[in-house]
Amino acid sequence: MSQNTKVAIIGAGASGLFSSILLSSKGYEVTIFEKNNKVGKKLLATGNGRCNITNQSIKLANFYSNSNISLIKGNLENFTYSYCKELFSNMGIEFKNGQNTRMYPLSLSSSSVVDILEYESIKEGTNIELNSEITDIQYSKNKYILNKSRK
């Protein structure tokens, strides 16, 4: 990683927040652009508000996509359930068994997960810009330029 490596993440959902935590902790300068007025809006509805956070059976055989499966294969092979559980445990999120192999936070509350992911993201140094929708991305002189509108 070079000095001052900047990363822009579009969307402060589960993936955006989780990615920002991992990248910021590695020294990247991360900014999340979220078009809504708060983070994790869709995450609040997962698992009927209980937050189906992961699955004990994270493997390629259980993954479906319309796109090229080889793009995700390595990630699914390396991001095991044990690794996922450890990462969330380090943030203070413990798991509870659900139906089949579904896993929920011990709190059974998606809002607690959103709060913790937002807190950890900010703690690691991520800048979160709410009400900022990316409308265009251009590449010029070896860098990307994001155009945004503010609500």
Sine and cosine of phi, psi and omega as CSV:
sin_phi,cos_phi,sin_psi,cos_psi,sin_omega,cos_omega
0.00,0.00,0.74,-0.68,0.05,-1.00
-1.00,0.08,0.28,-0.96,0.03,-1.00
-0.86,0.50,0.59,-0.81,0.08,-1.00
0.85,0.53,0.58,0.81,0.05,-1.00
-0.95,0.30,0.87,-0.49,-0.03,-1.00
-0.98,-0.21,0.63,-0.77,0.03,-1.00
-0.80,-0.61,0.75,-0.66,0.10,-0.99
-0.95,-0.30,0.77,-0.64,0.06,-1.00
-0.90,-0.43,0.78,-0.62,0.00,-1.00
-0.99,-0.16,0.94,-0.33,0.03,-1.00
0.95,-0.31,0.82,-0.57,0.00,-1.00
-0.98,-0.22,0.75,0.67,0.12,-0.99
-1.00,0.02,-0.25,-0.97,-0.03,-1.00
-0.84,0.54,-0.75,0.66,-0.03,-1.00
-0.92,0.40,-0.68,0.73,0.00,-1.00
-0.89,0.46,-0.73,0.69,0.01,-1.00
-0.91,0.41,-0.72,0.69,-0.02,-1.00
-0.89,0.47,-0.70,0.71,0.03,-1.00
-0.88,0.47,-0.65,0.76,-0.01,-1.00
-0.90,0.44,-0.60,0.80,0.03,-1.00
-0.90,0.44,-0.75,0.67,-0.02,-1.00
-0.90,0.44,-0.70,0.71,-0.04,-1.00
-0.94,0.33,-0.70,0.72,0.01,-1.00
-0.88,0.47,-0.62,0.79,0.00,-1.00
-0.92,0.38,-0.32,0.95,0.05,-1.00
-1.00,-0.07,0.06,1.00,0.08,-1.00
0.99,-0.16,0.03,1.00,0.05,-1.00
-0.96,0.27,0.52,-0.85,0.09,-1.00
-1.00,0.00,0.97,-0.26,-0.16,-0.99
-0.94,-0.34,0.72,-0.70,0.15,-0.99
-0.81,-0.59,0.76,-0.65,0.10,-0.99
-0.98,-0.21,0.75,-0.67,0.09,-1.00
-0.96,-0.29,0.89,-0.46,-0.04,-1.00
-0.86,-0.52,0.80,-0.60,-0.03,-1.00
-0.96,0.26,-0.38,0.93,0.00,-1.00
-1.00,0.08,0.10,-1.00,-0.03,-1.00
-1.00,0.01,0.05,1.00,0.09,-1.00
-0.44,-0.90,0.33,-0.94,-0.02,-1.00
-0.99,0.10,0.36,-0.93,0.16,-0.99
0.91,0.43,0.46,0.89,-0.08,-1.00
-0.85,0.53,-0.73,0.68,0.00,-1.00
-0.96,0.29,-0.51,0.86,0.01,-1.00
-0.88,0.47,-0.52,0.86,-0.01,-1.00
-0.88,0.48,-0.42,0.91,-0.05,-1.00
-1.00,-0.05,-0.17,0.98,-0.08,-1.00
-0.91,0.41,0.60,-0.80,0.02,-1.00
0.86,0.51,0.59,0.81,-0.05,-1.00
0.81,0.58,0.66,0.75,0.03,-1.00
1.00,0.05,-0.09,1.00,0.00,-1.00
-1.00,-0.05,-0.25,0.97,0.06,-1.00
0.95,0.31,1.00,0.09,0.12,-0.99
-0.93,0.36,1.00,0.02,-0.23,-0.97
-0.97,0.24,-0.57,0.82,0.02,-1.00
-0.31,-0.95,-0.17,-0.99,-0.03,-1.00
-0.67,-0.75,0.66,-0.75,0.00,-1.00
-0.92,0.38,-0.30,0.95,-0.06,-1.00
-0.93,-0.38,0.91,0.42,0.04,-1.00
-0.99,0.14,0.97,-0.22,0.05,-1.00
-0.38,-0.92,0.34,-0.94,-0.09,-1.00
-0.85,0.53,-0.60,0.80,-0.02,-1.00
-0.88,0.47,-0.40,0.92,-0.02,-1.00
-0.99,-0.17,0.15,0.99,-0.06,-1.00
-0.95,-0.30,0.71,-0.70,0.03,-1.00
-0.84,-0.54,0.68,-0.73,0.05,-1.00
-0.44,-0.90,0.53,-0.85,0.11,-0.99
-0.99,0.14,-0.24,0.97,-0.04,-1.00
-0.99,-0.10,-0.07,-1.00,-0.05,-1.00
-0.91,0.42,0.92,-0.40,-0.08,-1.00
-0.90,0.44,-0.42,0.91,-0.02,-1.00
-0.91,0.42,-0.39,0.92,0.02,-1.00
-0.92,0.39,-0.48,0.88,-0.05,-1.00
-0.96,-0.27,-0.24,0.97,-0.12,-0.99
-0.80,0.60,-0.78,0.63,-0.02,-1.00
-0.88,0.48,-0.64,0.77,0.01,-1.00
-0.90,0.44,-0.69,0.72,-0.01,-1.00
-0.93,0.37,-0.52,0.85,0.03,-1.00
-0.96,0.29,-0.53,0.85,-0.04,-1.00
-1.00,-0.03,-0.45,0.89,-0.04,-1.00
-1.00,-0.09,0.99,0.17,-0.07,-1.00
-0.98,0.18,0.23,-0.97,0.07,-1.00
-0.86,0.51,-0.69,0.73,0.00,-1.00
-0.87,0.49,-0.69,0.73,0.02,-1.00
-0.90,0.43,-0.70,0.71,0.03,-1.00
-0.86,0.51,-0.74,0.68,-0.01,-1.00
-0.87,0.49,-0.66,0.75,0.02,-1.00
-0.90,0.44,-0.70,0.71,0.01,-1.00
-0.87,0.50,-0.72,0.69,0.00,-1.00
-0.93,0.36,-0.60,0.80,0.03,-1.00
-0.88,0.48,-0.63,0.77,0.04,-1.00
-0.90,0.44,-0.38,0.92,0.06,-1.00
-1.00,-0.02,-0.09,1.00,0.00,-1.00
0.99,-0.11,0.23,0.97,0.01,-1.00
-0.96,-0.28,0.93,-0.36,0.06,-1.00
-0.99,-0.15,0.44,-0.90,-0.08,-1.00
-0.98,-0.17,0.44,-0.90,0.08,-1.00
-0.77,-0.64,0.68,-0.73,0.01,-1.00
-0.92,0.38,0.65,-0.76,0.11,-0.99
-0.89,-0.46,-0.34,-0.94,0.03,-1.00
-0.91,0.40,0.52,-0.85,-0.03,-1.00
0.81,0.58,-0.84,-0.54,0.00,-1.00
-0.93,-0.38,0.28,0.96,0.03,-1.00
-0.93,0.36,0.57,-0.82,0.02,-1.00
-0.83,-0.56,0.65,-0.76,-0.01,-1.00
-0.83,-0.56,0.35,-0.94,0.11,-0.99
-0.93,0.37,0.49,-0.87,0.00,-1.00
-0.83,0.56,-0.52,0.85,0.00,-1.00
-0.94,0.33,-0.30,0.95,-0.14,-0.99
0.80,0.61,0.58,0.82,-0.04,-1.00
-0.70,-0.72,0.90,-0.44,0.03,-1.00
-0.91,0.42,-0.51,0.86,-0.02,-1.00
-0.91,0.41,-0.54,0.84,0.04,-1.00
-0.92,0.38,-0.59,0.81,0.03,-1.00
-0.92,0.39,-0.70,0.71,0.04,-1.00
-0.86,0.51,-0.72,0.69,-0.01,-1.00
-0.86,0.50,-0.70,0.72,-0.02,-1.00
-0.93,0.37,-0.69,0.73,0.02,-1.00
-0.89,0.46,-0.66,0.75,0.03,-1.00
-0.91,0.42,-0.72,0.70,0.00,-1.00
-0.86,0.51,-0.75,0.66,-0.02,-1.00
-0.89,0.45,-0.63,0.78,0.02,-1.00
-0.88,0.48,-0.75,0.67,0.01,-1.00
-0.92,0.39,-0.66,0.75,0.01,-1.00
-0.85,0.53,-0.60,0.80,0.00,-1.00
-0.98,0.20,-0.11,0.99,0.08,-1.00
0.96,-0.27,0.11,0.99,0.02,-1.00
-0.93,0.37,0.67,-0.74,0.12,-0.99
-1.00,-0.09,0.81,-0.59,0.01,-1.00
-0.92,-0.39,0.87,-0.49,0.05,-1.00
-0.97,-0.25,0.96,-0.26,0.04,-1.00
-0.99,0.13,0.31,-0.95,-0.01,-1.00
0.82,0.57,0.55,0.84,-0.02,-1.00
-0.82,-0.57,0.97,-0.25,0.00,-1.00
-0.99,-0.15,0.80,-0.60,0.05,-1.00
-0.98,0.21,0.86,-0.52,-0.07,-1.00
-0.97,-0.23,-0.32,0.95,-0.03,-1.00
-0.28,-0.96,0.54,-0.84,0.09,-1.00
-0.79,-0.61,0.79,-0.61,0.01,-1.00
-0.84,-0.55,0.49,-0.87,0.04,-1.00
-0.90,-0.43,0.84,-0.55,-0.02,-1.00
-0.49,-0.87,0.72,-0.70,0.06,-1.00
0.78,0.62,0.77,0.64,0.06,-1.00
0.89,0.46,0.44,0.90,0.11,-0.99
-0.51,-0.86,0.36,-0.93,0.01,-1.00
-0.99,-0.11,0.63,-0.77,0.04,-1.00
-0.88,-0.47,0.85,-0.53,0.01,-1.00
-0.99,-0.14,0.77,-0.64,0.12,-0.99
-0.97,-0.25,0.73,-0.68,-0.07,-1.00
-0.72,-0.69,0.38,-0.92,0.14,-0.99
-0.89,-0.46,0.54,-0.84,0.02,-1.00
-0.95,-0.31,0.71,-0.71,0.01,-1.00
-0.99,0.10,0.00,0.00,0.00,0.00
